[in-house]
Amino acid sequence: MGELINQSKYYELTFFIGAFVIAAIAAIIMIPVLRKMKFGQMVRDDGPQSHLHKQGTPTMGGIIFLIPIVLLSITAYFIPSLKNVVPMAFVTICFGFVGFLDDWLKIIRKNKDGLKPWQKMAGLFVVSLLFCLYLKFFTDIDNTIYFALFGLNLSLDLSFMFIPFTIFVLLAATNGSNLTDGVDGLCAGVTFIIMFFIAMVNSAAQYENQDISMFAMICAGSLLGFLLYNVNPAKVFMGDTGSLALGGAVASCTIMMQRPFLVLLIAIIYVAEALSVIIQVQYYKRTKKRIFRMAPLHHHFELGGWSEKKVVTIFWLVTFIACLIAYASMNLN
């Protein structure tokens, strides 16, 4: 048993390093290509003025970290104990493809209009449904979800509501990650911390699941390689190609763990960003006034005088603390 555990940790570390190296090399190759093809970022003119200089920075950079995710997930599939990496990789890659189409249309039209909202949601919905059906018929995951934090150990059989609930979690998490992507290094850094937490939890005794920990380590390594070029001042942006993919990765992992409520804590930045937009829109419709200087939330702090680096540092720190609280409050023995 000890030998198997050591082998598992060896695989995870190897795949993490491999993902980091592949992503770093992919960035060196892809950034000049994206720049040459004039796949530049369209910056919203009603946003912070400090962002206007980013106009034209290469976007669709999510391809950079999706490359190692694709390659290493395929490799992991041929290791007998890691076949369930496939459904998580499927969601991540297909969500990324929906984002790629959105980014592509924005670029060729040379404006901020990509896929229509219903088209984007339809694409994400179809992928989410296929993922749920796979879980239902090709894995041993049942309709039960668990809440095991802060000394509680609750379980709930969702029965026929399992598929609708799972689809909701996937779409909600992806919306949150998409809204989080707006400042250099923010979404990639937040998601790196989340995926590393997921890997650590699924390497622990009670929650040991090599499929999930391996996939999370692949994602974490890929994001770390991407961050070399995405931190301020960013040389490349992930675009919807990346932000939609990351929401799918986080949600699919927690669903495979049968602990989707973890997203509310470990992805607290996703939640805060999404809530800030919902609150802003609804409050403005009723009063014609704004609660936040600007939504999503990171722009509110920017317009309040925070530098991009300060926003990113604080949001990373909040994510790290949230993951630390989750880790400490789970029974991992």
N, C-alpha and C positions, 0 to 999 in steps of 0.2 A: 504493500500500500504506500509506504513512504517513498519507494522508488517511482511509483506512478505519479505521486504528487510532485516530486522533484522534476520529473519529465514534463509535467504540465507547466510548471513555472519556467522551465527552460524554453518550451515552445512559446509561451507568452512573451518572454523577454526577447526572444529571437524575432518574433513577428513584430513587436513594438519597434525594435531597432530597424528592422527591414522596412517597415512602413515609413519611419522617419527619413531614412536614406532615400527611398524611392520618391517620396514627396519633395524632398529638397532638390533632388536631381530634376524631377519633373518641372519644378518651378523655374529652374535655370533654363530649361528648354522652352517651356510654354510662355513665359512672360514676354520674351522678344517676339514670339509668334503672334500672341494676342495684340501686342503693340503694332506689329507690322500690318496685321489685318484690320487695324483701327477699331478693335473691339473695346471702345472706351466707355467709362462710366458716364451716365447721364445724371447730373446733380440737380436736385429739385431747387428751383430758384426762390422758393418761399422758405427754404431752410436756413440754418445758421450761415452767415456770410463767410465764416472761416472755412466752410466746405467748398466754396466756389473754385478754389485752386485745384481741387481734385478732379475737375472736369477732364475727361480724357484718360484718366488712369485706367490701365487694363482691367476689365471685369471678366466675369465667367470663370474666375480663378478657382471656383469649387472643383473644376476638372482636376486641378493639381492634387487635391487630397482624395478625390474619387478614384484616381488611377491606382494607388496602392491598395485602396479598399477593394477594388475589383480583383486585382491580381492576387492579393493574399487571401481573399475570401475563397477564390477558386482553388488556390493551393490548399487551404484548410479543409476544403470539402473532401479531398483525397486522404485525409487523416480520419480513420474510421470514427473516432470519438468526437469529431467536430462537424458532422454533417448539418447540424441545426444552425450553423452560421449562415446558411443559405437564406432563410426567410428574412433575417435582419438585413443582410446585404441586399436582398431583393428590394425591400422597402426603401432603403437608403439610396440605392442607385436609380430606382424608378422615380422617386420623388425628385432626385437631382435632375433626371431627364425632363420632368415637367418644368422645373426651374430653368433648365437650359433652353427650352422652347420659348419661355417667357423672355429670357435675356436676349435670345437671338432676334426675336421680333422687335424688341426695343432698339437694338443696334441697327437693323436694316431699315427701320422706320425713322431712326434718328430722333426719337422722342421717348417719353417715359411710359408709353402705352404698349404693353406686351400682350400677353393673353388676356382675354376678358375674364373678370373674376369668376364667372360661372364655368368658363373653360378650365381655368386652373383648378377650381374646386372639384370639377368632374373628374379630371385626371387623377388628383390625389385620392378622391373617393374610390375610384376603380381599383387603384393600387392597394388601398387600405382593405377593401373588401376581399381581394384575392389573398392578401396576407392573413386575414381572419379565417377564411375558408381553409387555407393551408394548415393553420394551427388546429382547426376543428377536426380535420380529417386525416392529417398526416403526422401529428405529434401526439404526445400523451398529455398535453395541457388540457385541463378541463375548464369548466365555466366558473371556477372559483377564483376570487381575488382576495389578497391578504393585506392587512394593515398591521405591521409589526414594528411599531415605534413607541418610544417613551413608556416601555413596560406593558403596552397593550399587545394583544395577540388575537386580532379579530379576523374572521373569515366571512365571506359572503358569496353564496352561490347565485350568480347572475342569471342562470338558466337561459331563456331565449333572448335576454337582454345583453348577453355577452358580446355578440357581434356588433350591435349598434353602439354599445359603450366603448368597445375597443376602437371602432372607427372614429368616434368622437375624440378619444385621447390622442390618436394619431394626428387628426386634423388640428386640434387645439395646440398641441406641442409644436407642430410645424408652423402654425401662424405665429406663435410666440417667438420661435427662433428666427423667423423671417423679419419680424419687427425689431429684434435685437440687433440685427445686422445693419449698422448705420454709422459706426465709429470704428476707426482702424483697430483691428485686433480684438474687438469686443466679443462678437459672436463666437469666433474661433477659440478664443481663450476661455470663455465661459464654458463652452461645450467640451473643450479638452479636460477641464477640471471635472465636469460631470462624468465623462466617459472613464476617466481614471478612477473615480469613486466607484462606478459600476463594476469595473474590473476588479478592484480590491474586494468589494463585497462578495462577488461571485467566485472569488478565490478562497473565501473564508469557509470554515468547516460546515456550518449549518446551511449556508446558501451555495455551497460549491456547485458550480455549473460551468464547465470548461468552455462550452460553446459561447456563452454570453461573455465570459471574461476574456476569451480570445478575441472575439469581435470588438469588444470595447477597447482592448489594447491596440488592435489594428487601427481603429479610429483615432485613438489618442496619439499614437505615433505619427499618423498621417497629418493630424492637425498641428502637432508640434513642428513638423517640417514645413507646413504651410505658414505658420506664424513667423518663421524667420523672415518672410517677405510681406507679411500682412500687418505687423505692428507699426505704430506711427513712426515716421511717415510711410504709409503703405505703398509698396511697389505694385501691388495687385489687390483687387477686391474679389470676394467669393461670388458675388451676385446671387440671384435666386437659385442658380445652379447649386451653390453651396449651402445657402441658408435653409432651403427646403429639405435638402438631403440630411442635414444635421438634425432637424426636428424629427425626421423619420427615424434616424439612428437612435436617438435618445428614447423616443416613445416605444419603438419596437423592442428595445432591450428591457425596459421596465414591464412591458406587457409579457414578454417571454419569462420574466421573473415572477409573473402574476402579482406584481406589486405596482400597479400604475399610479397609485396615489403618491408614490415617491416623487413623481415629477413636480408636485406642488411645493416640495421642500427643496430638493436638489436643483431644480430648474427655477428657483424663485425669481431670477432675473427675467426669464421668459414670461413668467406669470405677471410680474410687475409691468413689463413693457406692454403686454397685451391688455391688461386692465387699464393702463393709462390711456390707451387709445379708445377703449370702450367707454370709459368714464367721460373723456373729453368730448367725444362725439355726441353721446346722449345728453350731457349737460348743456352743450352748445345748442342742440336742437330745441331744448326746453327754454333756455334763458338767453340765447345769443351771446353768452359770455363763456370764458374759458377758465378752467380750474388750473391747468398747467400752461406755462409759457408757450410750450409746444409739445406735441406728442409725436412719437413715443417718448418714454421717460428720459432717455439719455439726452435728448435735445432740450428738455426742460432744464436740466442741470447745466448744459452748455450755455444756454441763453442767460442763465443765472451767474455766469462768470467762470465756471469750471473749465479747465483746459481738457482737451480730448484725453490726454494721458491720465489726468486725475479721474475722469469719469470711468475709464477702462480699469484703472487700478482699484478703485473703490468697488466697482461691480464684480471684478474678479475676486476681490477679498470677500465680498458678501457671499458669492457662490462657494468659495472655499470653506467659509464658516458654516454655511448651510449644509454642505456635504459632510463636514466634520461632525456637526450635531447629529445628522442622520446616521453616520457610521457609529458614533458613540452610543446612540440610543437603540441600535439594533442588537439583538442577541446573536452574536457571530460565533459562539462557541459550538 
